[in-house]
Amino acid sequence: MGKLDPVHNAGHQAGHHDTCLQGTRESTLNEIIQWAGNFQDRHVFWLNGLAGTGNSTIAQTFAEMVAINGTLGASFFCSRDYLGRKELKNICLSHTRLSARMLVPRIPKSNHSRHKTGFLRST
């Protein structure tokens, strides 16, 4: 995990984006919330639009909502203004490291042992 070099300050908690004003974007946020709760549906929610029309604001609002209820795995906000946040490879590296940090402590030690490869396996 030490070799995975994540991009710092790229997540929702970095404070680069505002959230939606109360009562705005409700239909879009409800659509995203319904998608997030349906594990049989699409695996990716494609939020798109012209630059400056509120896509990042909607994503920030949703990320904060699911972070509060404990269901946010990771967030990454791309930006052409920051070197590390405009390269596609950094999204995967950052999410992998964040996911590993979240999952590894949850694995019960009594049910797993280190295999000679260094990976955890069930015993």
GICOR-V277057 format. One record per residue. RES is the residue in three letters. OMEGA is omega in degrees with one decimal (none if undefined). Layout:
res: [RES | RES]
omega: [OMEGA | OMEGA]
//
This chain:
res: [MET | GLY | LYS | LEU | ASP | PRO | VAL | HIS | ASN | ALA | GLY | HIS | GLN | ALA | GLY | HIS | HIS | ASP | THR | CYS | LEU | GLN | GLY | THR | ARG | GLU | SER | THR | LEU | ASN | GLU | ILE | ILE | GLN | TRP | ALA | GLY | ASN | PHE | GLN | ASP | ARG | HIS | VAL | PHE | TRP | LEU | ASN | GLY | LEU | ALA | GLY | THR | GLY | ASN | SER | THR | ILE | ALA | GLN | THR | PHE | ALA | GLU | MET | VAL | ALA | ILE | ASN | GLY | THR | LEU | GLY | ALA | SER | PHE | PHE | CYS | SER | ARG | ASP | TYR | LEU | GLY | ARG | LYS | GLU | LEU | LYS | ASN | ILE | CYS | LEU | SER | HIS | THR | ARG | LEU | SER | ALA | ARG | MET | LEU | VAL | PRO | ARG | ILE | PRO | LYS | SER | ASN | HIS | SER | ARG | HIS | LYS | THR | GLY | PHE | LEU | ARG | SER | THR]
omega: [179.9 | -179.5 | 177.9 | -176.1 | -177.2 | 173.8 | -179.8 | 179.5 | 175.9 | -177.6 | -177.2 | -176.6 | -178.0 | 177.1 | 179.9 | -175.6 | 174.3 | 173.5 | 178.6 | 174.9 | 179.8 | 176.8 | 179.2 | 177.0 | -175.6 | -178.2 | 178.4 | 178.6 | 177.7 | 177.1 | 178.8 | 179.1 | 177.2 | 177.5 | -176.5 | -179.0 | -177.5 | -175.4 | 178.8 | -175.8 | 179.6 | 179.4 | -178.5 | 172.7 | -176.0 | 176.8 | -177.5 | 179.1 | 179.6 | 177.7 | 177.2 | -178.0 | 173.7 | -179.3 | -179.8 | 177.9 | 177.2 | 179.2 | 178.1 | 179.6 | 179.5 | -179.8 | 179.1 | 179.4 | -177.0 | 174.3 | 179.7 | -179.1 | 172.7 | -177.7 | 177.9 | 176.3 | -179.9 | 174.3 | 179.7 | 179.5 | 177.7 | 177.7 | 176.6 | -179.9 | -178.4 | -174.2 | -176.3 | -176.3 | 178.3 | 178.1 | -176.3 | -177.1 | -177.3 | 176.7 | -178.4 | 179.9 | -179.1 | 179.9 | 178.7 | -179.4 | 179.1 | 179.2 | 178.9 | 179.3 | -179.3 | -172.0 | -174.0 | 179.6 | -177.7 | -179.1 | 179.5 | -176.8 | -177.5 | -177.7 | -175.1 | 174.6 | 178.5 | 175.1 | -177.9 | 178.0 | -177.0 | 178.8 | 175.9 | 173.5 | 178.5 | 177.6 | none]
//
